[in-house]
Each structure stands twice: as structure tokens, then as C-alpha cells.
């Protein structure tokens, strides 16, 4: 039995998942941890990771390490996504992690992240044709899936934290700021030549903003298990209703919404603007949620490599 550890250094959250893998290659998640380290906070237009954000992230990694070091036969794979990918001081940050914790971090390209998202989702979703969207803190990955095959994929820098800071969406949102943020997203979409092709496709949504949107609506619908979001669906009307509620409230009241984590309340509007914009852009009528994603793509890659040895 092997204990396979995946560390995912995201732009908003740092996560660890530990999987027990048997000799036949079957795996089961045995532990999961998360820290809202918000690595991308304050990066600004020059994309500089801030000292306080790096310190929070390294502290989270140290806590994770104290957990997996208790286990036998451990293999660790650490990945970083948009915040580290975009950072001008990426090398300094990665060297600090290596020096303090001995962890080597692989920085995924935008296309690698999008493709791992696709691998982690495609076998968990019933739909054959869809647009996969991963809303992170610093970037959004979009994949055009036709007949269960990834046709096109892209990463754009309109993540929840980045958009929120750039257009002042933290508290009571002003109409001018909302309009400017929407226009910025549409400009990004307009650069993606293929994005108009999957017209009317459903959106398969993953990432922190996705989980939050699903939890808010599952609580409203009185589901017992609000975190069981796999294949849960919302109509465009339900998405719009939730966005209107979020936009109508200042931060203090937004933090009281059932299902919305208080540490995500300030960036949730920035995140979900990407969803409403893409639904408008391709005239999509429904959202399907998945709890898969990049970490499942990483473990699939590892299992493939293991069989070749």
C-alpha cells in the first residue's frame, strides 16, 4: 500500500489530499486538508507575490507535512497553479519552499491545468458535450468537450481574487465597477476564437466558487448533504437569482448567507461573474457541478507512469 500525497498550491486556497493506492492501482482518499492562504492577494498588476501571502502558504504546507510524515511509504507530488505561474518572483518562492520544507513544486502551465481538470472530470459527468470551467483565485480554465473529448482548452487571468481586487468587488458593488468587470471578462472571451462554437452547451463547473454556488442553493433547497455536489444542476434562472442576492448585500451581510464561507464572501462575486459571462456568451441554460478537478488529473497521470515502470 502506497500513500500518495497531492499538494495543490492554488491562488486562493492550498489543499492537500492523501490517497491510499493498492498494488492493483485502485485508490481511495483517506485525508483532506485545506487552508485559505490566499496566495494571490495583493499581487497587483505587476504580479508580485506578497511576503505575507507566501508566509501563510508555507505555514500551511508545514502543517500538511506534519500530517503526511506520520504515514509509511509516502510519495508526494506538489503542484502550483495560476498565482505562482504568473508571479515575477516565482523562483524565489519555490526556492523558499524547497529550502524550508524540502518540497519540489511543479508549476503547471495554463493548458496543463485545464487538461488535468478535464481528466479529473470527464469520467464523473454524464454529459458528453459541455464546456468545463474551473474558476480559481487568479485564473479561469475553460475546456470545450465534445463527445467526451477535449477539443480546445485555455486559461485566462480573470480569477476570483484578481478580478475582485482589480474592480473593487469586495463590499457593496457599484454599478460602474460591475460593468467594467463584465466588459473585461468579455474582452478576454473575445480573444478565444473557438469559444463561440459550443453554443448552448451546459457548463460543467468546478473550483471554489463552484462549490460555494452549489452549497448556497443546496441549503436553500434543504438538502441534507450540502457538500455532495457531483452532478448537481442549476438552471440559468437559479444562477441569476443567486447573483442578484450576492450583489444586493454588502460584505457583512453577504457573510451571513447560508452555505457561503466567510473567507470567500469577499471574492465570490468576482468568481461567479466569469460564470454568468460565459453563460451569456454561449447562451448556456444550465450548470452541472463536479467535485473532480486537477488533483484527480494528477493522480491519473501518476498511475499511468507507475504502470510503465
N, C-alpha and C positions, 0 to 999 in steps of 0.2 A: 504493500500500500504506500502510495506517494502522497504527500501533502503539497499541493500546488497552490502557490500564493500569487494572486494578481493584485498589484497596487496600481491604481488609476489616479494620476495627479491631474485632476480636472481644473477648470478655470474658476469654478465656484466651490466645488467640494472635492475632497480627497477621500477615496474609498479603497477598502481592502476586502477581497473575498478569498476565502480559503476553500479549496476543493480537495476531497479525498478521491484519488484515482486508483482503481484496481488494475491488476495486470492485463485485464481484457480491454482496458481503455474506458470503462464506464466511470463516470464521475458524479459526485454529489456535493453540493455546497454544505459546508459544516459550520462556517462562521462568516459573518459580515460585519464590517465596521465602517463608520463614516465620520468625517469631520468637515464642518463648514468653514474651511480655512480661507476661502475667497481669495485665491492666489492672484486673480486678475484685478483686484481692487486697486484703483489709483494708477493703473498703468499709463493712462493718458494717451495722447496722440503719438507720442514717441515710443510707446510700447516698452516701458521700463518697469520690470518687476520691483515692487517696493520692498524695502528691508523688512518691515513689519509683516507683510504678507508671506515673504519667504520664511521668516522665523516661525510663523504659525504653521506653515506647511511642513517644515522639518520637524516641528514638535509633534505633529500628527503622525508623521512617518515613524518617529521614535516610539510612539505608543503602539502603533501597529507591530513594529519589530519586536517589542516586548511580549506580544501575544504569540506570534508565529515561531519565535525562538524556543518556545516551550515544547514544540512538536518535533517528532522524529522525521527524518527523510524529507526535508523541505526543499522545494525548488521555488525560487522567487523570480517573477517577471514584473518589472515596473515599467509603466508607460506614462507618457505625458502628452497632453493634447494642446489645445489652441493657445492658452496663455503662455506656456513655455515655448511653443512653436513660434509665436510672434515676437517673443521678447528679445530685445537687443542684448540684454545681459544673460541670455540663456546659459552660456558656457560657465559663467561664474556660479550660477545657481546649481547647475548639475555637478560641478566640482565640489561645491559645499556639501551636497547630499552624499557624494562618494566619500569625501574626507571624514564626515561626521558619522555616517551610518554604514559605509561600505556597499551602498546600493548603486548599481548601474541602471540608469534610466534611459529607455528608448523613447525618443521623441517621434511621434507619428506625424507624417505629413497629413494634410487635409484629406487627400484622396485615400490614404491608408485608413484613416479614422472612419471615413464614410464607408469604405469597403468592409471593415471589421463590423461596423454597425449592421450592414446588410447581412453578413454571415451570421451575426448573432440573432437576427430577427426572422429571416426568411422561412425557416422551418418551424416557427412558432405561430405563424399567421396563416389563416385560411385563405385570404385573398391572394389571387395570382397576379393581379395588376394593381400597382399602388405607387404612391410617392412616399418614400421613407424620409422622415425629418427628425434629426437629433438636435434639440435646442440646448446648447451648453452655455457656459458663462461668457466665453469670448468668441465663440463661433457657432455657426449652424451648418450641419452637414445635410445635404439633400441627395437622395438617390432615386433615379427613375427605374422602377422594377416592372418588367413586362414578362408575363408567363414565367414568373418566379426568377427571372434572370436580371442581374444588374446591367442596365443598358448604358446609363450615364450616372456619374456622381461628381459632386463638387462640395467645397467648403467655402463659406462666406463669413466675413468678420462682423456679424450682426448679433452676437451672443447677448444674453440677458444682462450681464453686468456691464459690458461695453456699451450697449445701446442705452441703458439706464443712466450711466454717467454722462454720456455724450449729449443726451437730450433732456436731462433733468426730470426723470420719470419716477423718482423715489417717493415723493409725497403726493400732494394733490396735483394731478397732472393738468397743465394748462393746454388749451386747445392748440395754440401755436406750436408748442413742443411736440404734442401728439402728431400733428400734421407733418412736421419736419421729420420726425422719426419714421413715419409711414412712407414718406417720399424717399428717404434714404434707403429703406429696405427695397422699395420698388426699383430704385436705380440699380441696386445690386442684382435683383432678379432679372432686370432687362439685359444684363450682360451675359446671362446664361442662355445661349441660343436654343437649347433643347427643352427648356422648362415649359414652353407652351405646348409641347407635343402631348404630354399625358393629361389632356383636358378631361375634366370631370372625374379623374381618378380619386379614390379615397386617400386620405393622408394617414399613414401609419406613423404614430408619434412616440418618440422615446426621449429620455433625458429628464432632468429635474423639473423643468416647467411642465412636462407631460404628466409626471406623477402627481404634481400639485393640482393640475386641472382635473385629473381623474378623481383624486381624493375629494376635492370640493364637491363635485357632482355626485359621487357615490354617497357621501354623507347626506347630501340634500335628498337623495333617493332612499335613504335609510338602509343601505346595505350594511350587513354585519361586518364583513371583512373589507374595509375600505382600501386596503393596500393590495388586494388581489385584482390587478388591473389588466391582466393578459386577456386580449380580445374584447375588452370592454369598449363600447362605442358611444359617441355623442354625435348629434346632428349639428349642422351649422347654426341652427337657431339656438341650441343649448350653449354652444361655444360663445356666440354673440351675447347671450344673456349673462354669462359669467363675466365676460369682459366689461359689460356695462356696469355690473356690480362692482368690479375692481376699480374701474375708472371713477365711480361716483364717490369713493371713500378716500379720505386722507390716510396716511400710513398707519396712524394709531388705531383707526377703526378697521383698516384692512387686516391688521394683525389679529383681529378677533374673529375673522371668518373661519368657520369650521372646516378643517382639512388643509388650511394654509399654514405652513410652518412660519413662525415669526421671523426666522432668519432668512426667509426667502420672500417675505412680503414686499420688500422694497424693490426687488428686481423682477417680480412676476409679470408685471405689465410689459416691461421691455422684452421678456422672453416670449410671451404669447402674442405680441404684435407680429412676430415672424409667422406664426401660425395663421392668424386672420389674414395677413397679407398674401400668403401663398394660396389660401383657400379662395380669395378673390381672384388671384392671378390665373388659376387654372379652373375656376368655377367648381370647386370641390364641395360636396354636400355633407360629408361625414368624416369623422376622425375615428381611427381604430388605435387602441393603445397596446403597447407591448412592454413587458419588463425585461426583454432582451436588450442587447447592445454590444458595445465594443469589447467588454470583458469576455463575453461568450465567443466573440470572434478570435480573441487572443488564445483562449483555451483550445478552440478548434485547431488553430494553427499549431499549437504545441503538440497536440495529439497526433496531427499529421506528421510532424517532424519526428516524433517518438517512434512511429511505425517504420520510418525509413532507416532508423539506426540499426 
